[in-house]
């Protein structure tokens, strides 16, 4: 009978390979849905990162016709696979698909003939071996299992591995963010060790030789958010706070750093409360941080945090704020695949600025946003800088070095983009959108198109939202602006006529959704926000005070990801009487001149070169922008007559 069963299994299995597994950056729906991981991990050889015979049971539901159940595991030996059914363990064959260098390397196990669509099944995988980290690049291995002296711990993602999610270095699992599941993890360690992990903690069980630590959570987690840290008990101080919040705070600190760690995390309850006001209730059963050598990493309810930062005593602790914000953005709501890693990191980096705002008000928020913009433009996106990573999109960015799985474009640029979106649509709509995302997709997955659709529905600004996402998230780069201004007197202060031109290469896009705060600097500086909507545009602002210069990104409301091609030029009409009928600015000019033609001018304005040849004629009152890019260097003349037939001549110089 068993021989017949295996014959049927193998006969029907050939077709199963047509079902492709998800790639890190390409979600492919599977015929199964993992519901829970139940694992026993024998860390008997600590501090060596070696697993004795261990087991992980994957509880899954066949969402479609039973086919192939797949799991990832790297560097460890599979001893056997068994379906658990009616108190029986039914051995089943498995095969590896691909090679360990492949991004989709995995194990495949066929369904049993008795399985049907909708069935819940349990596959137990028994395994052992030495746990490893992601392949080293430049001598650095970050994701996977790491060892620091006698401490062994896991980090859930890699920076340079082509498979990104790194829990497969210590646990058989469907290691893709699209399939979130409950978890129940038991760790066996020598009696001299303790274990930190996510989820609810159960009482420790001791025996003569071993200690058992169990952690369970009914809140679904993406596998890359699972972790453990095995630490000698003599070196750790467990700092608990069960009074400040409705759920416990637990910190696993280095004993020698416990005082500094308490200070560094002194404001953590306030931090949680501040984010709850913005984003809604904290979504999990505890807030946890474990101090490790490498980090930080936002594991669900047990964040791996660099011990070096903990011992600094910095109470502002922006890194702790960043990782805490991930519990909402990335952990509670998780990208469908890693193309949307920007969702995690942009919101968490933006939350650093919100934490600054909580502590120091709007000015502190804006200073932090500007710091991020400066870091991005002057380091990570600046060719020639040692930290240059390329000019990348935020969504589905290129991962080729010098980029990585987590380039700065999704951190600093992402925070700037969210800050501009906040300014463009206002606090009420922006934070309503954040809460809508977190409520509708709580404990689930989301993708870029859905985020865009939700914002479009909420704001009713479909065209703006479409362009904003296209320009800032799907597109790459930032605007570079040339600003020329004519300042004229009026009965209500000064009028500024601005010619604003985007000069960045076409390959970096045209921006039509840029909120830009301009500061007109004088004895009494005035700040105004304009929206840049075209490659070139003219903006007229009235009721200004006398100003001599214009600056960007120094006002009280927004910081924009933008650069200036050169300092803005200001041409001032000093006459206290009538405005001059014909003016040219800037003067000298390089690429564009602006002609200001008043209603006193009766006919067209003629433009002549130094030889007296007419090269243009312009009609109509107002301000006209004319390109000088095709003109040779030299002096040119705008000539016109007013209604009294008086001649007006305005000379200007073109430089090259």
C-alpha positions as CSV (number, residue, x, y, z in Angstrom):
1,X,0.0,0.0,0.0
2,X,2.8,2.4,0.9
3,X,4.5,1.6,-2.4
4,X,1.3,2.4,-4.3
5,X,0.9,5.7,-2.4
6,X,4.5,6.8,-3.3
7,X,4.0,5.8,-6.9
8,X,0.9,8.0,-7.1
9,X,2.7,10.8,-5.4
10,X,5.7,10.7,-7.7
11,X,3.6,10.2,-10.9
12,X,1.7,13.4,-10.2
13,X,4.5,15.5,-8.9
14,X,6.2,16.4,-12.2
15,X,3.5,18.9,-13.0
16,X,4.0,20.6,-9.6
17,X,7.3,22.2,-10.6
18,X,5.4,24.5,-12.9
19,X,4.2,26.3,-9.8
20,X,6.9,28.9,-9.2
21,X,7.9,30.1,-5.8
22,X,7.8,33.8,-4.9
23,X,11.0,35.8,-5.5
24,X,12.1,38.3,-2.9
25,X,11.0,41.1,-5.2
26,X,8.2,39.3,-7.0
27,X,5.1,37.9,-5.2
28,X,3.7,34.7,-6.7
29,X,0.6,33.3,-5.0
30,X,1.1,29.8,-3.7
31,X,-1.5,27.0,-3.3
32,X,-0.8,27.0,0.5
33,X,-1.1,29.5,3.3
34,X,1.1,29.0,6.3
35,X,-0.9,29.5,9.5
36,X,1.7,28.7,12.2
37,X,5.2,27.7,12.9
38,X,5.8,25.4,15.9
39,X,9.5,24.9,16.5
40,X,11.8,23.2,18.9
41,X,15.4,24.4,18.6
42,X,18.2,22.6,20.4
43,X,21.0,25.2,21.0
44,X,22.9,22.5,23.0
45,X,26.4,23.5,21.9
46,X,26.4,27.2,22.8
47,X,28.4,29.3,22.4
48,X,28.9,27.4,19.1
49,X,26.1,28.3,16.7
50,X,25.1,24.7,16.2
51,X,21.7,23.2,16.3
52,X,21.3,19.7,17.6
53,X,18.4,17.6,16.3
54,X,15.6,20.2,16.1
55,X,12.1,20.3,14.5
56,X,9.8,22.8,13.0
57,X,6.1,22.0,12.2
58,X,4.6,24.1,9.5
59,X,0.9,24.3,9.8
60,X,-0.6,25.3,6.5
61,X,-4.0,25.4,4.7
62,X,-4.4,24.4,1.1
63,X,-5.9,27.5,-0.4
64,X,-6.1,25.8,-3.8
65,X,-5.8,22.3,-5.2
66,X,-3.1,20.5,-3.0
67,X,0.1,20.6,-4.9
68,X,3.6,21.3,-3.3
69,X,4.4,22.7,0.1
70,X,7.6,24.6,0.0
71,X,10.0,25.9,2.6
72,X,13.4,27.6,2.7
73,X,16.4,26.4,4.7
74,X,20.1,27.3,4.2
75,X,23.2,25.7,5.5
76,X,21.4,23.1,7.7
77,X,20.7,19.5,7.1
78,X,17.2,18.2,6.6
79,X,16.9,14.8,8.4
80,X,13.3,13.9,7.6
81,X,9.9,15.4,6.6
82,X,6.6,14.0,8.0
83,X,3.0,15.0,7.7
84,X,1.3,14.7,11.1
85,X,-2.1,13.2,10.6
86,X,-4.4,11.5,13.2
87,X,-1.6,11.0,15.7
88,X,0.5,9.5,13.0
89,X,3.7,10.8,11.4
90,X,3.7,10.0,7.7
91,X,7.1,10.2,6.1
92,X,7.2,12.1,2.9
93,X,10.0,12.7,0.4
94,X,11.5,16.1,-0.4
95,X,13.6,17.7,-3.0
96,X,15.8,20.8,-3.2
97,X,15.0,23.2,-6.0
98,X,17.9,25.3,-7.4
99,X,21.3,25.7,-5.8
100,X,22.2,27.5,-2.6
101,X,23.4,30.5,-4.6
102,X,19.9,31.0,-6.1
103,X,17.6,33.6,-4.6
104,X,14.8,31.1,-4.6
105,X,16.7,28.0,-3.4
106,X,14.2,26.0,-1.4
107,X,12.8,22.5,-0.5
108,X,9.6,21.1,-2.1
109,X,7.4,18.5,-0.4
110,X,4.4,17.0,-2.3
111,X,0.9,17.0,-0.9
112,X,-0.5,13.7,0.2
113,X,-3.3,12.1,-1.9
114,X,-5.6,12.5,1.1
115,X,-5.2,16.3,1.0
116,X,-8.0,18.4,-0.4
117,X,-8.5,22.1,-1.0
118,X,-9.3,23.9,2.2
119,X,-7.6,21.2,4.4
120,X,-5.2,22.3,7.2
121,X,-2.1,20.1,7.3
122,X,1.0,19.9,9.5
123,X,4.4,19.2,8.0
124,X,7.2,18.5,10.5
125,X,10.7,19.0,9.4
126,X,13.6,17.6,11.5
127,X,16.9,19.2,10.9
128,X,20.3,20.0,12.4
129,X,23.6,21.7,11.6
130,X,25.7,24.8,12.0
131,X,23.7,28.1,11.7
132,X,25.3,30.6,9.4
133,X,24.9,34.2,8.3
134,X,24.4,35.7,4.9
135,X,27.5,35.4,2.6
136,X,30.1,37.9,3.5
137,X,30.6,41.0,1.3
138,X,33.7,43.1,2.0
139,X,34.3,41.1,5.1
140,X,30.8,41.9,6.5
141,X,28.0,39.5,7.1
142,X,24.9,41.0,8.7
143,X,21.8,38.9,8.2
144,X,21.2,35.4,9.5
145,X,22.9,34.0,12.6
146,X,25.7,35.9,14.1
147,X,28.1,35.2,17.0
148,X,29.6,37.7,19.3
149,X,31.8,36.0,21.8
150,X,29.5,33.8,23.8
151,X,26.3,35.5,22.4
152,X,24.5,34.0,19.4
153,X,21.7,35.9,17.8
154,X,19.7,36.1,14.6
155,X,19.0,39.1,12.3
156,X,16.1,38.7,10.0
157,X,17.4,40.3,6.7
158,X,20.6,40.6,4.8
159,X,22.1,43.6,3.2
160,X,23.7,41.9,0.2
161,X,22.2,38.4,0.0
162,X,20.0,37.9,-3.1
163,X,17.3,36.2,-1.0
164,X,17.0,39.1,1.5
165,X,15.0,37.3,4.2
166,X,17.5,35.4,6.4
167,X,15.4,33.5,9.0
168,X,16.0,30.4,6.7
169,X,19.5,30.3,8.2
170,X,18.0,28.9,11.5
171,X,14.4,27.9,10.9
172,X,12.7,25.9,8.1
173,X,10.0,28.3,6.9
174,X,8.4,29.9,3.8
175,X,10.7,32.8,4.1
176,X,8.8,35.4,2.2
177,X,7.0,38.5,3.6
178,X,3.8,37.7,1.8
179,X,3.0,34.7,4.1
180,X,2.6,35.8,7.7
181,X,1.9,33.3,10.4
182,X,1.6,32.7,14.1
183,X,4.6,31.3,15.9
184,X,5.4,29.1,18.9
185,X,9.1,28.7,19.5
186,X,10.9,26.7,22.2
187,X,14.6,27.0,22.7
188,X,16.7,24.5,24.6
189,X,19.9,26.0,26.0
190,X,22.5,25.2,28.6
191,X,21.6,26.3,32.1
192,X,24.0,29.2,32.0
193,X,22.1,30.9,29.1
194,X,18.9,32.9,28.7
195,X,17.0,33.5,25.5
196,X,15.3,36.6,24.2
197,X,12.7,36.4,21.5
198,X,9.4,37.9,20.3
199,X,5.9,37.2,21.5
200,X,4.5,36.1,24.9
201,X,7.1,34.7,27.3
202,X,6.2,31.5,29.2
203,X,7.8,30.5,32.5
204,X,11.3,29.0,32.1
205,X,11.5,25.3,32.5
206,X,14.7,24.0,34.1
207,X,16.3,20.6,34.2
208,X,19.6,19.4,35.5
209,X,21.4,20.3,32.3
210,X,19.1,22.4,30.2
211,X,16.7,25.4,30.3
212,X,13.7,25.7,28.0
213,X,12.5,29.1,26.9
214,X,9.2,29.3,25.1
215,X,7.7,32.2,23.1
216,X,4.4,32.3,21.4
217,X,2.4,34.9,19.5
218,X,-1.1,34.8,17.9
219,X,-0.3,38.0,16.0
220,X,0.9,36.9,12.5
221,X,4.5,37.7,11.8
222,X,6.5,37.7,8.6
223,X,9.3,35.2,8.9
224,X,12.0,37.8,8.6
225,X,10.7,39.4,11.8
226,X,11.4,36.3,13.9
227,X,14.5,36.3,16.0
228,X,16.3,34.9,19.0
229,X,19.3,35.9,21.1
230,X,21.1,33.4,23.3
231,X,23.1,35.2,26.0
232,X,25.1,34.0,29.0
233,X,22.9,34.9,32.0
234,X,25.9,36.2,33.9
235,X,26.4,39.0,31.4
236,X,22.8,40.2,30.9
237,X,20.4,42.5,32.9
238,X,16.8,42.1,32.1
239,X,15.1,45.5,32.6
240,X,11.3,45.2,32.9
241,X,8.6,47.9,33.1
242,X,5.1,46.6,33.4
243,X,3.6,49.8,34.8
244,X,4.1,52.5,32.2
245,X,2.0,50.9,29.5
246,X,-0.9,48.4,29.2
247,X,1.7,45.9,27.9
248,X,5.2,45.1,29.2
249,X,8.4,46.7,28.2
250,X,11.4,44.4,28.4
251,X,15.1,45.3,27.7
252,X,17.9,42.7,27.6
253,X,20.9,44.9,28.4
254,X,24.6,44.2,28.9
255,X,25.0,44.0,32.7
256,X,27.9,46.4,32.5
257,X,25.8,48.8,30.5
258,X,22.6,48.6,32.4
259,X,22.6,52.1,33.9
260,X,23.4,53.7,30.5
261,X,20.8,51.5,28.8
262,X,18.1,52.6,31.4
263,X,19.0,56.2,30.5
264,X,19.0,55.6,26.7
265,X,15.5,54.1,26.9
266,X,14.1,56.4,29.6
267,X,11.7,58.1,27.2
268,X,10.5,54.8,25.6
269,X,7.0,54.9,27.2
270,X,6.5,58.5,26.0
271,X,7.8,57.4,22.5
272,X,5.2,54.6,22.3
273,X,2.4,56.9,23.5
274,X,3.4,59.6,20.9
275,X,3.3,57.1,18.1
276,X,-0.1,55.7,19.3
277,X,-1.5,59.2,19.0
278,X,-0.3,59.4,15.4
279,X,-0.8,55.8,14.2
280,X,-3.3,54.1,16.5
281,X,-2.9,51.6,19.3
282,X,0.3,49.6,19.6
283,X,-0.4,46.4,17.7
284,X,1.4,43.7,19.8
285,X,1.7,42.1,23.2
286,X,5.0,43.6,24.3
287,X,7.7,46.1,23.5
288,X,11.1,44.5,23.5
289,X,14.8,45.4,22.7
290,X,17.8,43.1,23.0
291,X,21.3,44.6,22.9
292,X,23.4,42.9,20.3
293,X,26.7,43.8,18.6
294,X,25.0,44.4,15.2
295,X,21.7,46.0,14.5
296,X,19.3,47.6,14.5
297,X,16.6,45.3,13.2
298,X,12.9,45.6,13.8
299,X,12.1,42.0,14.8
300,X,8.4,41.8,15.9
301,X,8.3,42.7,19.7
302,X,12.0,42.0,20.2
303,X,14.2,44.5,18.4
304,X,17.9,43.8,18.0
305,X,19.6,47.0,19.0
306,X,23.3,47.9,18.9
307,X,24.8,47.7,22.3
308,X,27.1,50.6,21.4
309,X,24.1,52.9,21.1
310,X,22.6,51.7,24.3
311,X,25.7,52.5,26.3
312,X,25.7,56.1,24.9
313,X,23.0,57.2,27.2
314,X,21.3,59.3,24.4
315,X,17.8,59.7,25.7
316,X,16.5,61.1,22.4
317,X,17.4,57.7,20.9
318,X,16.3,58.2,17.3
319,X,17.3,54.6,16.4
320,X,15.0,53.2,19.1
321,X,12.2,55.4,17.7
322,X,12.9,54.2,14.1
323,X,12.7,50.5,15.1
324,X,9.7,51.1,17.3
325,X,7.8,52.7,14.4
326,X,8.5,49.6,12.4
327,X,6.1,47.7,14.8
328,X,3.4,49.6,12.9
329,X,5.0,50.0,9.5
330,X,6.6,46.7,8.4
331,X,5.6,44.5,11.3
332,X,1.9,45.0,11.7
333,X,1.4,45.9,8.1
334,X,4.0,44.2,5.9
335,X,5.0,44.7,2.2
336,X,3.8,41.9,-0.1
337,X,7.4,41.6,-1.3
338,X,10.6,43.5,-0.9
339,X,10.0,45.8,-3.8
340,X,8.1,47.8,-1.2
341,X,10.9,47.9,1.4
342,X,10.6,51.7,1.1
343,X,7.2,51.4,3.0
344,X,9.0,50.1,6.0
345,X,12.0,52.3,6.0
346,X,10.6,55.5,4.8
347,X,7.9,55.6,7.4
348,X,10.2,54.5,10.2
349,X,12.8,57.2,9.2
350,X,10.0,59.8,9.0
351,X,8.9,58.7,12.5
352,X,12.3,59.8,13.7
353,X,11.4,63.3,12.7
354,X,8.0,62.9,14.4
355,X,9.7,61.9,17.6
356,X,11.9,65.1,17.3
357,X,8.6,67.0,16.8
358,X,7.2,65.4,20.0
359,X,10.2,66.6,22.0
360,X,11.0,69.9,20.4
361,X,8.1,71.1,18.3
362,X,7.9,72.0,14.7
363,X,11.3,73.6,14.4
364,X,12.9,70.4,15.7
365,X,10.9,68.3,13.2
366,X,12.0,70.6,10.3
367,X,15.7,70.5,11.4
368,X,15.6,66.7,11.4
369,X,14.0,66.6,8.0
370,X,16.6,69.0,6.6
371,X,19.4,66.8,8.2
372,X,18.1,63.8,6.3
373,X,17.8,65.7,3.0
374,X,21.4,67.0,3.4
375,X,22.7,63.5,4.1
376,X,21.0,62.1,1.1
377,X,22.0,64.8,-1.4
378,X,25.5,65.4,-0.1
379,X,26.5,61.8,0.6
380,X,24.4,58.9,-0.7
381,X,23.3,60.4,-3.9
382,X,26.4,62.4,-4.7
383,X,28.7,60.9,-7.3
384,X,32.3,60.8,-6.1
385,X,31.3,60.6,-2.4
386,X,32.6,57.3,-0.8
387,X,29.0,56.6,0.3
388,X,27.5,57.1,-3.1
389,X,24.9,54.3,-3.8
390,X,23.6,55.5,-7.2
391,X,20.5,57.5,-8.1
392,X,17.8,55.1,-7.3
393,X,14.0,54.7,-7.2
394,X,12.4,54.2,-3.9
395,X,10.1,51.4,-5.2
396,X,11.8,48.3,-6.7
397,X,15.2,49.9,-6.6
398,X,18.3,48.5,-8.3
399,X,20.2,46.3,-5.8
400,X,23.4,46.2,-7.8
401,X,26.5,47.5,-5.8
402,X,27.1,50.1,-4.6
403,X,23.4,49.7,-3.8
404,X,22.2,47.0,-1.5
405,X,18.9,45.5,-0.2
406,X,18.6,48.6,2.0
407,X,20.0,51.7,0.3
408,X,19.6,55.1,1.8
409,X,17.2,56.2,-0.8
410,X,14.4,54.4,1.1
411,X,15.5,56.0,4.4
412,X,16.5,59.6,4.0
413,X,14.8,60.3,0.7
414,X,11.8,58.4,1.8
415,X,11.4,60.5,4.9
416,X,11.7,63.7,2.9
417,X,9.0,62.5,0.4
418,X,6.6,61.7,3.3
419,X,7.3,65.1,4.8
420,X,6.5,66.8,1.5
421,X,3.3,64.7,1.2
422,X,2.3,65.7,4.7
423,X,2.8,69.4,3.7
424,X,0.9,69.0,0.4
425,X,-2.2,67.4,1.8
426,X,-2.2,68.6,5.4
427,X,-1.9,66.8,8.7
428,X,-5.5,65.7,8.9
429,X,-5.5,63.8,5.7
430,X,-1.9,62.6,6.0
431,X,-2.3,60.9,9.4
432,X,-5.8,59.7,8.5
433,X,-4.2,57.9,5.5
434,X,-1.6,56.4,7.9
435,X,-4.3,55.1,10.2
436,X,-6.4,53.9,7.3
437,X,-3.6,51.8,6.0
438,X,-2.8,50.3,9.5
439,X,-6.5,49.6,10.3
440,X,-7.5,48.0,6.9
441,X,-4.4,45.9,6.5
442,X,-3.7,45.2,10.1
443,X,-1.6,42.0,10.5
444,X,-1.6,41.6,6.7
445,X,0.2,42.7,3.6
446,X,0.1,45.7,1.3
447,X,1.6,46.9,-2.0
448,X,2.4,50.2,-3.6
449,X,-0.7,50.3,-5.8
450,X,-3.0,49.8,-2.8
451,X,-1.3,52.6,-0.8
452,X,-1.8,54.9,-3.8
453,X,-5.4,53.9,-4.2
454,X,-6.2,54.5,-0.5
455,X,-4.7,57.9,-0.6
456,X,-6.5,58.8,-3.8
457,X,-9.9,57.7,-2.3
458,X,-9.3,59.5,1.0
459,X,-8.2,62.8,-0.5
460,X,-10.3,62.8,-3.7
461,X,-7.2,64.2,-5.5
462,X,-6.6,61.3,-7.9
463,X,-4.5,63.2,-10.4
464,X,-2.3,64.7,-7.8
465,X,-1.8,61.4,-6.0
466,X,-1.0,59.6,-9.2
467,X,1.6,62.1,-10.2
468,X,3.1,62.3,-6.7
469,X,3.6,58.5,-6.5
470,X,5.0,58.4,-10.1
471,X,7.4,61.2,-9.6
472,X,8.7,60.6,-6.1
473,X,8.3,56.9,-5.3
474,X,8.4,55.1,-8.7
475,X,10.7,57.8,-10.2
476,X,14.3,58.6,-9.3
477,X,16.1,61.8,-8.5
478,X,14.9,65.2,-7.4
479,X,14.3,68.7,-8.9
480,X,17.1,71.2,-9.4
481,X,15.7,74.7,-9.7
482,X,16.8,78.0,-11.2
483,X,14.8,80.9,-9.7
484,X,14.8,84.4,-11.2
485,X,12.7,87.1,-9.5
486,X,11.5,90.6,-10.4
487,X,10.5,92.6,-7.3
488,X,8.2,95.5,-8.1
489,X,6.5,98.1,-5.8
490,X,2.7,98.1,-5.5
491,X,0.1,99.8,-3.3
492,X,0.2,96.6,-1.0
493,X,3.9,96.0,-0.6
494,X,6.2,94.3,-3.1
495,X,5.1,92.0,-5.9
496,X,7.4,89.2,-6.9
497,X,7.2,87.7,-10.3
498,X,9.2,84.5,-10.2
499,X,10.4,82.4,-13.1
500,X,11.1,78.9,-11.8
501,X,12.8,76.4,-14.1
502,X,13.7,72.8,-13.5
503,X,17.2,72.1,-14.8
504,X,17.8,68.5,-13.8
505,X,18.4,66.0,-16.7
506,X,15.2,64.6,-18.3
507,X,16.3,61.1,-17.1
508,X,15.5,62.3,-13.5
509,X,12.0,63.4,-14.4
510,X,9.9,66.5,-14.3
511,X,8.3,67.3,-10.9
512,X,4.7,68.6,-10.8
513,X,3.9,68.0,-7.2
514,X,6.7,69.8,-5.4
515,X,5.7,71.9,-2.3
516,X,8.4,74.6,-2.1
517,X,8.6,77.1,0.7
518,X,10.2,80.3,-0.4
519,X,11.6,82.9,2.0
520,X,11.8,86.5,0.9
521,X,14.6,87.8,3.1
522,X,14.7,91.4,4.2
523,X,14.1,93.4,7.3
524,X,10.9,91.6,7.8
525,X,11.2,88.2,6.1
526,X,8.0,86.7,4.5
527,X,7.6,82.9,3.8
528,X,5.3,81.6,1.1
529,X,4.6,78.0,-0.1
530,X,4.2,77.5,-3.8
531,X,3.6,74.2,-5.7
532,X,5.9,73.5,-8.6
533,X,3.8,72.0,-11.4
534,X,5.8,72.3,-14.6
535,X,9.3,72.3,-16.1
536,X,9.0,76.1,-16.3
537,X,6.5,78.3,-14.7
538,X,5.8,81.8,-13.6
539,X,4.5,82.6,-10.2
540,X,3.3,86.0,-9.0
541,X,3.2,86.7,-5.3
542,X,1.9,89.9,-3.8
543,X,1.8,91.6,-0.4
544,X,5.5,91.0,0.3
545,X,7.8,93.1,2.3
546,X,11.0,94.6,0.7
547,X,13.4,91.7,0.1
548,X,16.9,91.4,-1.4
549,X,17.4,87.7,-1.6
550,X,15.3,84.5,-1.8
551,X,16.0,81.3,0.1
552,X,14.4,77.8,0.1
553,X,14.0,75.4,3.0
554,X,14.3,77.9,5.8
555,X,10.6,78.6,6.4
556,X,8.4,77.3,9.3
557,X,6.3,74.7,7.4
558,X,8.1,72.3,5.1
559,X,11.5,71.0,4.0
560,X,11.6,69.8,0.4
561,X,14.0,67.5,-1.4
562,X,15.3,70.1,-3.9
563,X,18.6,71.7,-5.0
564,X,19.2,75.1,-6.5
565,X,21.2,75.4,-9.7
566,X,22.5,78.7,-8.4
567,X,21.5,81.4,-6.0
568,X,18.2,82.9,-7.0
569,X,18.5,86.2,-8.8
570,X,16.5,89.2,-7.7
571,X,16.0,92.3,-10.0
572,X,14.5,95.1,-8.0
573,X,12.4,98.0,-9.4
574,X,13.3,100.8,-7.0
575,X,11.0,103.4,-8.5
576,X,8.5,104.7,-6.0
577,X,6.3,105.8,-8.8
578,X,5.0,103.9,-11.8
579,X,6.5,100.6,-12.6
580,X,8.9,100.7,-15.6
581,X,7.0,99.7,-18.8
582,X,9.7,97.3,-20.0
583,X,12.1,95.3,-17.9
584,X,14.4,92.3,-18.5
585,X,15.7,90.0,-15.8
586,X,17.9,88.4,-14.7
587,X,20.6,90.5,-16.1
588,X,23.0,89.1,-17.0
589,X,21.3,85.9,-18.1
590,X,22.5,82.4,-19.0
591,X,19.6,80.2,-20.1
592,X,16.4,82.2,-19.7
593,X,15.4,85.8,-19.6
594,X,12.1,87.2,-18.4
595,X,10.4,90.2,-20.1
596,X,8.1,92.2,-18.0
597,X,5.7,94.2,-20.3
598,X,3.3,96.6,-18.7
599,X,0.0,97.7,-20.1
600,X,1.6,101.0,-21.2
601,X,3.4,99.2,-24.0
602,X,1.3,99.7,-27.2
603,X,2.7,97.1,-29.5
604,X,5.0,94.1,-29.7
605,X,8.4,94.1,-28.1
606,X,11.2,93.5,-30.5
607,X,14.5,91.9,-29.5
608,X,17.7,92.8,-31.3
609,X,21.2,91.5,-31.2
610,X,24.3,93.9,-31.2
611,X,24.3,94.0,-35.0
612,X,20.7,95.3,-35.1
613,X,19.2,92.0,-36.3
614,X,15.7,91.3,-35.0
615,X,15.8,87.9,-33.4
616,X,12.4,87.8,-31.6
617,X,9.2,89.7,-31.2
618,X,6.9,89.3,-28.2
619,X,3.4,90.5,-27.8
620,X,1.0,90.9,-24.8
621,X,1.4,92.3,-21.4
622,X,2.7,90.4,-18.4
623,X,5.9,88.4,-17.8
624,X,7.3,86.2,-20.6
625,X,10.0,83.6,-20.2
626,X,12.3,83.3,-23.2
627,X,15.1,80.7,-23.6
628,X,18.5,82.1,-24.4
629,X,20.2,78.8,-24.8
630,X,20.6,79.2,-28.6
631,X,21.9,82.7,-28.3
632,X,25.6,83.6,-28.5
633,X,27.2,85.5,-25.7
634,X,26.8,89.2,-26.0
635,X,24.5,92.2,-25.5
636,X,20.9,92.2,-26.6
637,X,18.1,94.9,-26.6
638,X,14.4,94.7,-26.0
639,X,12.7,97.7,-27.8
640,X,9.1,98.9,-27.7
641,X,7.0,102.0,-27.7
642,X,4.3,103.0,-25.2
643,X,0.9,104.4,-26.0
644,X,2.4,107.9,-26.1
645,X,4.9,106.7,-28.7
646,X,7.8,107.1,-26.4
647,X,10.6,104.6,-27.1
648,X,11.7,102.2,-24.3
649,X,14.9,100.2,-24.5
650,X,16.1,97.5,-22.0
651,X,19.5,96.1,-22.6
652,X,20.6,92.7,-21.2
653,X,23.7,90.5,-21.4
654,X,23.8,86.8,-22.2
655,X,26.7,84.9,-20.7
656,X,28.3,81.6,-21.8
